[in-house]
Amino acid sequence: MYYVYELIDPRVNLPFYVGKGKGNRAYFHLSEQSRAKSDNFKKFDKIKKIRKEGYEPEVKIVEYFENENDAYYYEEELIKKYGKRDIDEGGILTNICESARPPKLNGRTYQEIYGDKWEEQIQKRLKTKKERGNYGGVRTHTEESKKRISEKVSGKNNPSYGVPCSEERKLKISKRAKERFAAGFKSPSAKTWKLISPENKEYYIIGGLKEFCKSQNISYATMSAAIKYNRKGPRKNGWSVEEKI
């Protein structure tokens, strides 16, 4: 029995990798320990980034197949649907190939082709990639590209569209978030505020402005109004606040 699976980024509930396998193949990616030994560096880095933010990638078995070729075809359909990041316009997947059966490998893994020397072959591939300028280096999305990505995964195109979130999943998400923030995690999108006390002491706060105001016995309403209406200088309480870019 074969199956097609997706690795899901729980932060956005979208797939970042599509694959075909059997047995425990879908979970193999989550146990990789070395970037140098990974056969897909984008996927490895994505998993590492997700875990760094306190989450764990999820494995979703999309469909089962008796025939291996049927599984391959369905895998290719999903890869085309979502697109490959940095390769297809608006792509969100870390997959390198559209087909899991590239001619040079004929559907086989490095281990199957090179035997005990498979790690050595990956190192050679890394060296060649570096010598050739990282095959284009790091690419950033244009505004148009970002818009296309948004359109591709929004509304009915989102695999989670219309699927209710179970209470168990809500509790898991809530628990993870509380643990991360309790450990001092700051969201990359959190704003930084500069506050100056009546004693002219400066404080830099990353997010959590409301909590800071509470700890200093300051009116949060007063400070948030100063931010909203861009009011410069000290308020009646002697504090001033401004956003730092």
C-alpha positions in Angstrom: 0.0 0.0 0.0 1.4 3.4 -1.1 0.3 6.8 0.0 0.8 10.5 -0.8 1.5 12.8 2.2 2.0 16.4 3.0 4.3 18.0 5.7 2.2 20.8 7.2 3.5 24.0 8.7 1.2 24.3 11.8 1.8 28.1 12.0 -0.2 28.7 8.8 -1.7 25.2 8.4 -0.4 24.9 4.9 1.8 22.2 3.3 5.5 22.9 2.7 6.4 19.5 1.2 4.6 16.8 -0.7 5.8 13.3 -1.0 5.0 9.7 -1.9 5.9 6.7 0.2 4.9 3.6 2.2 5.5 2.4 5.7 7.1 5.2 7.8 8.5 7.2 4.9 6.4 10.2 5.7 8.0 10.5 9.1 11.6 10.1 7.9 12.0 13.8 7.2 11.3 14.7 10.8 14.2 12.6 12.1 16.9 14.0 9.9 19.7 15.4 12.1 22.2 16.9 9.6 21.7 19.5 6.9 24.7 18.2 5.0 23.2 14.7 4.9 19.8 15.8 3.9 18.7 15.4 0.2 16.6 18.6 0.4 18.1 21.5 2.2 15.1 23.8 1.8 12.9 21.2 3.5 15.5 20.7 6.3 15.8 24.4 6.9 12.0 24.8 7.0 11.6 22.1 9.6 14.4 23.6 11.7 12.7 27.1 11.5 9.3 25.7 12.5 10.8 24.0 15.5 12.8 27.1 16.5 9.5 28.9 17.0 8.3 26.1 19.3 6.1 24.2 16.8 6.3 20.7 15.3 5.6 20.0 11.6 2.6 17.8 11.1 2.3 14.8 8.8 -0.9 14.5 6.8 -1.6 11.4 4.8 -3.7 12.7 1.9 -4.6 9.5 0.1 -3.7 5.8 -0.2 -3.1 3.8 -3.4 -2.7 0.2 -4.3 -0.7 1.0 -7.5 2.7 2.9 -7.1 2.3 4.7 -10.3 -1.0 6.1 -9.3 0.6 7.5 -6.1 3.4 9.1 -8.2 0.9 10.8 -10.5 -1.2 12.1 -7.6 2.0 13.4 -5.9 2.9 15.3 -9.1 -0.6 16.8 -9.3 -0.3 18.2 -5.8 3.2 19.6 -6.5 1.8 21.3 -9.6 -1.1 22.6 -7.6 0.9 24.3 -4.8 4.0 25.0 -6.8 7.7 24.9 -5.9 9.1 27.8 -3.9 11.8 29.8 -5.8 11.0 27.8 -8.9 7.3 28.3 -9.7 5.6 31.6 -9.5 3.8 31.8 -6.2 5.0 28.3 -5.2 5.0 27.4 -1.5 6.6 23.9 -1.5 10.2 23.1 -0.7 10.1 20.2 -3.2 13.0 20.3 -5.7 11.5 18.2 -8.5 7.9 18.2 -9.9 8.3 14.5 -10.4 9.7 12.2 -7.8 11.1 10.1 -10.6 13.8 12.4 -12.2 15.6 10.6 -15.1 19.0 10.8 -13.4 17.7 8.9 -10.4 15.0 6.8 -12.0 13.0 7.0 -8.7 15.8 5.7 -6.6 17.4 7.3 -3.5 21.1 8.2 -3.1 21.5 5.2 -0.8 20.1 2.9 -3.4 22.4 4.3 -6.2 25.7 4.9 -4.3 25.4 2.5 -1.4 27.9 3.2 1.4 29.2 6.3 -0.5 25.9 8.1 -0.6 27.0 10.7 2.0 30.2 11.4 0.0 28.1 12.1 -3.1 25.9 14.6 -1.2 29.1 16.4 -0.1 30.3 16.5 -3.7 26.9 18.0 -4.7 27.2 20.6 -2.0 30.7 21.6 -3.1 29.6 21.9 -6.7 26.7 24.0 -5.8 28.9 26.4 -3.8 31.4 26.6 -6.6 28.7 27.6 -9.1 27.3 30.4 -6.9 24.7 28.5 -5.0 22.6 28.2 -8.2 21.3 31.7 -8.0 21.6 32.3 -4.3 18.8 33.5 -2.0 15.8 34.9 -3.8 13.2 37.2 -2.4 9.5 37.5 -3.4 8.3 40.5 -5.3 5.0 42.1 -4.2 3.4 40.6 -7.3 4.8 37.2 -6.3 3.5 37.6 -2.7 0.0 38.4 -4.1 0.0 35.3 -6.2 1.0 33.1 -3.2 -1.8 34.7 -1.2 -4.3 34.0 -4.0 -3.1 30.4 -4.3 -3.7 29.5 -0.7 -6.6 31.7 0.3 -10.3 30.9 0.5 -11.3 27.6 -1.1 -7.7 27.0 -2.3 -6.6 26.6 1.3 -6.7 22.8 2.2 -8.2 23.8 5.6 -11.0 25.8 4.1 -14.3 24.8 5.7 -12.6 22.3 8.0 -13.4 23.1 11.6 -10.6 23.1 14.1 -11.1 20.5 16.8 -11.1 21.5 20.4 -8.0 19.2 20.9 -6.1 21.0 18.2 -7.1 24.4 19.7 -5.8 23.4 23.1 -2.5 22.1 21.5 -2.0 25.4 19.7 -2.8 27.4 22.8 -0.5 25.3 25.0 2.4 25.7 22.5 1.9 29.4 22.3 1.9 29.9 26.1 5.0 27.8 26.5 6.9 29.8 23.8 5.9 33.2 25.2 6.6 32.1 28.8 10.1 31.1 27.6 10.7 34.6 26.3 9.7 34.1 22.6 9.1 37.3 20.7 7.2 37.3 17.4 9.3 38.4 14.4 6.4 40.7 13.5 6.1 42.3 16.9 6.7 46.0 17.0 9.4 47.7 19.1 8.4 50.6 21.3 10.7 53.2 23.0 9.3 54.6 26.2 10.9 57.4 28.3 10.0 57.7 31.9 9.5 61.0 33.9 13.1 60.3 35.2 14.3 60.3 31.5 15.0 56.6 31.6 14.6 54.8 28.3 12.9 51.4 27.9 12.8 49.4 24.7 9.9 47.0 24.5 9.3 44.3 21.8 5.6 43.7 21.8 3.9 43.3 25.2 3.3 47.1 25.6 0.1 46.4 27.6 2.0 44.2 30.1 4.8 46.7 30.4 2.3 49.5 31.2 0.7 47.4 33.8 4.0 46.6 35.4 4.9 50.3 35.6 1.4 51.4 36.7 0.9 53.4 33.5 -2.4 53.9 31.8 -2.2 51.7 28.7 -5.1 53.7 27.2 -3.1 56.9 27.4 0.0 55.4 25.8 -2.0 53.6 23.0 -3.8 56.8 22.2 -0.4 58.6 21.9 0.6 55.9 19.4 -2.6 56.0 17.5 -2.7 59.8 17.1 1.1 60.2 16.8 1.3 62.4 19.9 4.9 63.4 20.6 6.5 64.3 23.9 5.5 63.4 27.4 1.9 62.7 28.4 0.3 64.1 31.6 1.8 61.1 33.4 5.3 62.1 32.3 5.8 59.2 30.0 6.4 59.4 26.2 6.2 56.6 23.7 7.3 56.1 20.1 7.6 53.2 17.6 11.1 52.2 16.6 11.5 51.0 13.0 
